[in-house]
Amino acid sequence: MRVGIIGGGQLGRMLAWAGLPLGMDFSFIDPSPGAPAGELGRLTVAPFEDRTAMFDFAQNVDVVTYEFENVSAPLLREVGAARPVMPSPEALEASQDRLSEKTLFHALGIPTTRYVALDREEELPGALEKTGLPAILKTRRLGYDGRGQVPIYEYSDAVTAFRTLASAPGGLIIEGRVVFEREISIVACRDRAGSVVFYPPGENVHQDGILRSSYTPFRDASLVHHAEDYARRILEHFDYIGVLAVEFFVENGALIANEMAPRVHNSGHWSIEACITSQFENHLRALIGLPLGSTELRREALMVNAVGHLPEAPAILALPDVHLHDYHKAPRPGRKVGHVTALAETREALEKLAPRLFEIVPFERHG
């Protein structure tokens, strides 16, 4: 089976690592000639909006998926007329616009914070009346890892933030700020026949808008049930095929949906070592019609992202049952260049190890 992946970053690389032992063949399209996944398959170097290059790329594979969300959904619909594209361009399109995403959640009965689309500065007073303060002003499109969003504590903040972000393509959205106790995410996978598997949710900690660490499993049975229910609603709405991740805030003992990602996700990287079947393998199984594998945890896990540059390998590998993943990306402040996953029998054992991991796994901020 020839799998084409739009994007050649670390997610594409990890997909290929999962699929090569199963006899799959991989092609990638990415603007960078040094894309990390290029070492594991054929790499077409072209902009994602290059229609000719995209169609040439798709002609040489059996199925197309993506590891990068800032791709034209209309172009993927065109590609889909020639080759299956999974997950669907409709799911991708909904995730690309924060207003569309929130509107989808609302329509499916998935709780969100208060939100209002914002096009003109004079709309600020009415919008803030609906969302309340504090709030967050965000670009509707192209925001990730904390980019494109500004916290608002009073009206003057809103005016400054609006003038800073007003030129962003796609418009703005203002959201009521959630005073949350924790953040969790769930990773799910649905196959062509409609069967769904869920990975145990992880409890996430973000730093400067970037995922720093994730403990798995999150053990509140009631909230896990709700997270699975909400994820299933999205999967069924799109007749979805592949891996989906949904991030939630926990506020006053209830879930508030933050965002979804129609792809394999950073908060599920621990599944490579911690689960019988990783998120990457199950995504590929779903695409080509193989039975989904077990998501059972082998042991509890703590994943820590390396941001800016990698830790020294000997310091990591000297620790028991700790695994280092190098993304083969050039070091740069604010950039995820690898991750570390630690396994243990109990959460307590991981918490004892955590200070050492946070000490030696770098987190180099933007700028």
N, C-alpha and C positions, 0 to 999 in steps of 0.2 A: 504494500500500500504506500503510495506516494503522498506525503502530507506537505502542504504548502503553508508556511507561517508568515504572516505579515508582521514584520518586526523581527529584529535579530538581536535583541537584548538578552538579559539573563533569563527571562521567562522562556524565550524561545530556546535558549541553550539547555535549560532544565527539562523542557518538553522533549528535546531530542535525546538527552541522556536517558529519559524514561522509555522512549520508543525504539531506540536502536536495538536493545536486546530482544525486542519483539519482532524484529525483522522489518521495521518501517524505514522508509527512505525520506529524507527531509530536504526541502528547499526553503529559502528565506528571501524576503525582499526588504531592504533597509537602505536608507540614504548613506550610511557610513560604510566605507570599505573595511573598517576595522570592527564591525559588529561582532560581539562575542560569540554568537551562535554560528557564525560563518565557518568556524573550525569543524563543525559537525554536519555540514551539508553544503549544497550549492547555494551561493549567495548572489542574488541580483542586486546590484547597487543602483538605486534609483529613488527619486522622491516618491513618497506614498501617493501623491496626486498625479503621478505620471501614468495616464490611462493606458498608453501603449505598452509600457513596461509591465504594468499590473496584469494586463491580459496575456502577454507573452509568458509571464511567470505562472499564471493560473493554468495555461494550456498544458503545462508539463507536470501537473500534479492531479491527484484523484479527488482531493478534498482540501478546502482552504479554511484556515482558522487565523486568529490574530492574537498577539500578545501585547498590542499597543492600541490604545483607544482613540487616539486622535487621527483616525482614518475616515475618509469620506464614506458615510453610510450609503448615499446614492450610488457612488462608484461600486461599492460592494454589492449592491442590488444588481447592478449590471453584470458584475463578475458571476453572481449567483445564477444567472441565466445559462452560463456555460459550465460551471462547476459548483457543487454544493459548498455553501459558506456557513460555517457553524462556529459559535452561536449566530443567530439570525441578525442581519443588519438592523432590524427593528429594535432588538434589545440593545445593540450598540448605540443606536441613535438616541434612545431614551436615556442612556447613561451619560451621554456627552453634554447634556444640557441640564443644569441643576433644577431649572423650573420644570422641565418635562419629567425629570426623575421624581420630584416631589409630587407632581400632579398624578403620576402613575401610582405612587405609593398611596396617595389619598383615595384614588379610584378603587384600589384593591383592598381598602380597609386597613392599611398598614400605618400605624401612628407616626406622625412627624412633628417637628416643631412648627410654630407659626411661620409663614413665609409670604412674601409679596414680591411680584416682579416690579422692577424699577427702571424707568426709561428716562425720566427728567428730574432735575434737582427739585423742582417745585412739588414733586410727589412725595418728598421725604417726610413732611409732617404727618400726612395720612398714613404712610407706610409704617412709621414708627409707632403710631397709635395702635395699629393692628398687631405689630410684633412685640411691642414693649421694649424696654431697655433693661439690661444690656442686650445688644444684638450684634450680628456680624453681617457686613456687606461683602458680597462675593461676586466674582465674575460668573456668569452662567456657564461659560465654556472655558476649556483649556486650563483649569486649575488642578493642581496635584501637589502632594507633599507640602501643603501649607501655602502654596502660591495663590495669588489672586483673591485674597480675603483679608479684611481689615476689621478688627473688633471695634465696636461702638459703645461708649458708655454714656455719652450725652449728645445733644443735638449738634453741637459744633464739631464733634468727631465725625458725625454722619456727613456733614457738608464737606469736610476735608477728604474723607474717604471717597465720597462720590466723585469729587474732582480728580482724585488720583486714579480711579478705575474707570471713569466714564468713557474713555476711548477704547476699552476692551471690546473685541468683536463678540457679537451675540447678546449684548446687554448685561444687566445686573439683576441680582436677587438679594433681598434682605431677609435674614432669618432671625427669629428669636433665639437668644443664646440659651443653651441647655445647661443647667447646673447638674452635672451628672456625677454619680458615684464611681462609675467605671465605664470603660468601653469594651465591647465584645464584638466579635465577628463570627459568622458562620459560613462555611464553605460547603456547597452542595454540588452534586453532579446528577444530571438526568440523561438517559440514553434515548435512542431512537424509538424504543418501544414505550417510553414514558415511565420506566422504572427510575426511582430516585434514591440516592444514598446521601447521607449527611456525615460530615466530619464533626467530631466533638468541637464545640465552640471554643475559641481562645479568648483570653482576657488580655487586651492590648494596652500598651502605654505609648503615647506619642510625645515627641519632643520637637519643638519648632515645626510642628505640622508633619513630621516624618515619623513613621513607625519605628520605635526604638526596640521594643521587646514584646513578646507574646508568651503567656503561660497557657498551657493546655493540659487538662480540660477545665473549662468553667463549669461549676457543679450545681448551679441553681436549676433544679429539674423543671420548675414551672417556666422560667425564662427560656430554657433550652427548647421546651415544647413550643413556645410562642415563636422563637426564632426560626425553628424548622417550619412551622406553619406559614410564616410570612414569606420565607424563601420559596416554599412550594407554590404559593400563590403566584409569585413572579415567574417561576419556571413554567407553570401550566398556562399562564396568560400568553407567553410567547411561543408555546410548544417548543421549549428550549432544549437544545442539545449541547452538552458540555458542562464545564465547571462555571458556577456562579458564586460570587462572594457578596455578602451583605453585611455592612457595618452598622452597629447599633450603639446608642448611648443607653445606660441604665440610669433612670431618674425616678426617684421615689418608688423603687421596686418594680418599675415597668420599663418596657423597651420603647425607644424612640429611634426610628430608622434614620440613619445619616446619609448613606449612599450605597450604591451597588457597583460591582465591577463584573462585566460579562466576560470573564477570563480567569485563568489561574491567578492566584493572588498572594502577595507577600505574607499576609497573615496565616497562610497555610503551608509555608515552606517547611515547617517542622514535620509535616507528614512524610517527607522523604525517609527519615529514619524512624519516626515514631509510629507510623501506621503500617499495616500489612500492605496496603496499596496507596501510593502517594496520589495527591491531587493531579499531578502531571500525567501519571499513567492512566488514571481514570478518565481524564479529559480525552486522551487519545483513544481509549477503549470506546468511549461514547461516540466519537467521531466516525469510527470505522465499523461500528456494529458489533464489537466484542462485548461479552458480559462484563458488567461493572464489578470491580474487585472490592473486597472487604475494607471498610474504613476503621476497623477495630484498632484501638491503641495498643501498641506493644508495652509502652511505658509512658509516664508523664513527661512533658517536654517543656523546655524553655528555649525560645529562639531569640537571639539578639542580632540586630542588624549592625554591620560595619559601615559607617558613613564617613566619607572623606578619604579614608585609606584603610588598608587591611591591618589586622593585628599581626604580631609576629607569630608565625606558625608554630614554633617550638613551645611557646607559652600556652597556646591553646591545646595542642595535641598532647601535652603532658598531663592534661586533666582527664580523669576517667570518663569514658562514654561521652565525650564532647567532639563534635564534628564540624569541620571548617569547610565552607564553600566559597571559593574564589570565582568571581564573575568575569575575570579577565577584562576588567574595565580600568581605564586610566584614572588614577586618584584625582579627586576634585572635591572641595568643600561642598557639603550638602548632597553629595551623590552616594547612592547605595552601591558599594563595590563588592559586597559579600555578606554572608551571614554565618552565624555559629548556632548550632543546636546542641543542647545538653539534654540527656535522658536520665531519669532516675525513677525509683519505685514510688516516691511520694513527692508531693508539693513541698513539704518541709525540707527535703533534701535539696531540691532545686533552689529554694530560697536561701539556704546556707551557701550554695555555690554562687548565687547571683552576684553578690558584691565583687567577687573576683572577676567574673565575666565582664561586668560593667567597667571594671578598672582597666582591663586589658583589651577590650573590644572598642575601637575608637568611635567617637561621635564628633566629627568636625563640622561645625555649623556653616551655613551659607555665609560667604563674605567675611 
